[in-house]
Amino acid sequence: MAVSLRDEAFDPWAALSAYQAAHPEWAGRVGATAVFVGTMRDFNQGSAVQGMLLEHYPAMTGRYLERLCQEAMSRWDILDTLVIHRYGELAPNDPIVLVGVWSAHREQAFAACRYLIDELKTRAPFWKQEATDEGLRWVSPDD
């Protein structure tokens, strides 16, 4: 299980590949890898968005994401999880979040991945402020 909060850009596909390569003990045990990559859109709530500031409280957010991954590992028969989440200044098309789940079976991997991203999106302690043509605005977790 790995959780990483980053203030710099990252390549989700390279991170996923590197994490999997660092686990040769999985050879023959992984039948499914479920992945979600979230990127910043250039629109929201009917407005063009030029950028976003994503803020968090590091200790709180890190602990929350770790507990979330532990919960997924206890609820589903999965081998491991990886969550990488950006914070700071973001621009449209920047990757914001990567969730990876490895399992012997796709059903378990899909279910755990969906759970992780849904919980992360709605409950993780992040605060989003968008820059639009109308000015700055704070965004709720549902948007």
C-alpha positions in Angstrom: 0.0 0.0 0.0 1.3 3.4 -0.9 0.0 6.9 -0.6 1.7 10.0 -2.0 0.7 13.6 -1.9 2.7 15.7 -4.4 3.0 19.3 -5.3 4.7 18.6 -8.6 3.4 17.1 -11.8 3.6 13.4 -12.3 3.1 10.9 -15.1 0.4 8.4 -13.8 1.3 5.7 -16.2 5.0 5.8 -15.3 4.2 5.8 -11.6 1.9 2.8 -12.1 4.5 0.9 -14.1 7.3 1.7 -11.6 5.1 0.6 -8.6 4.2 -2.6 -10.2 7.8 -3.3 -11.3 8.9 -2.8 -7.7 6.8 -5.8 -6.7 8.3 -8.8 -8.4 6.7 -11.0 -5.8 3.3 -10.4 -7.5 4.4 -12.4 -10.5 1.7 -14.9 -11.3 -0.6 -13.6 -8.6 -2.0 -10.5 -10.4 -4.9 -11.2 -12.7 -6.3 -7.7 -12.7 -5.1 -4.1 -12.3 -7.8 -1.5 -12.0 -6.8 2.1 -12.6 -8.4 5.5 -12.3 -6.6 8.6 -13.5 -8.4 11.9 -12.8 -7.3 15.0 -14.8 -8.3 18.6 -14.5 -11.0 19.8 -16.8 -11.1 23.3 -18.4 -14.8 23.6 -17.5 -17.0 23.2 -14.5 -20.5 24.4 -13.5 -21.0 26.0 -16.9 -17.9 28.1 -16.8 -14.5 27.9 -18.4 -11.7 27.1 -15.9 -8.2 28.4 -16.4 -6.6 26.8 -13.3 -7.2 25.5 -9.9 -5.6 25.7 -6.4 -5.9 22.4 -4.5 -5.2 22.8 -0.8 -4.9 20.2 2.0 -3.7 19.8 5.5 -0.9 17.3 5.0 -1.0 15.2 8.2 -4.8 14.9 8.1 -5.0 14.2 4.4 -2.2 11.6 4.4 -3.7 9.7 7.4 -7.2 9.8 5.7 -5.9 8.3 2.5 -3.9 5.6 4.3 -7.0 4.6 6.3 -9.0 4.5 3.1 -6.5 2.1 1.5 -6.5 -0.1 4.6 -10.3 -0.2 4.5 -10.3 -1.3 0.9 -7.7 -4.0 1.6 -9.9 -5.3 4.4 -13.1 -5.2 2.4 -11.9 -6.8 -0.8 -9.5 -9.6 -1.7 -6.8 -7.3 -3.2 -3.0 -7.5 -3.2 -2.2 -3.8 -3.0 -3.2 -0.2 -3.6 -1.5 2.9 -4.8 -2.9 6.4 -4.5 -1.1 9.5 -5.7 -2.8 12.9 -5.4 -1.6 16.4 -6.5 -2.0 19.6 -4.6 -1.0 23.2 -5.3 -1.5 25.0 -8.6 -3.0 22.9 -11.4 -3.8 23.6 -15.0 -6.3 22.0 -17.3 -5.2 18.5 -18.5 -2.9 18.1 -15.5 -3.2 14.6 -13.8 -4.7 15.2 -10.3 -5.1 11.7 -9.0 -4.0 8.1 -9.6 -5.7 5.2 -8.0 -4.3 1.7 -8.7 -5.5 -1.6 -7.3 -4.0 -5.0 -7.9 -5.9 -8.3 -7.4 -6.2 -11.8 -8.6 -9.6 -11.1 -10.0 -11.1 -8.2 -11.9 -14.3 -7.9 -9.8 -12.4 -7.3 -6.6 -10.0 -4.8 -8.3 -12.8 -2.9 -9.9 -14.9 -2.7 -6.7 -12.0 -1.6 -4.6 -10.8 1.0 -7.2 -14.3 2.5 -7.4 -14.7 2.6 -3.7 -11.3 4.4 -3.3 -12.0 7.1 -5.9 -15.6 7.7 -4.8 -14.5 8.1 -1.1 -11.5 10.2 -2.0 -13.6 12.5 -4.3 -16.3 13.1 -1.7 -14.7 12.8 1.7 -10.9 13.4 1.5 -9.9 16.7 3.1 -9.0 18.7 0.0 -10.2 22.2 -0.8 -10.5 23.4 -4.4 -10.5 26.9 -5.7 -11.0 27.5 -9.4 -10.0 30.4 -11.5 -12.7 31.3 -14.0 -13.6 34.3 -16.2 -15.9 35.4 -13.4 -13.1 35.2 -10.8 -12.1 32.8 -8.1 -14.6 30.4 -6.6 -14.4 27.5 -4.1 -15.8 24.2 -5.3 -17.7 21.6 -3.3 -16.6 17.9 -3.4 -19.6 17.0 -5.5 -18.4 19.2 -8.4 
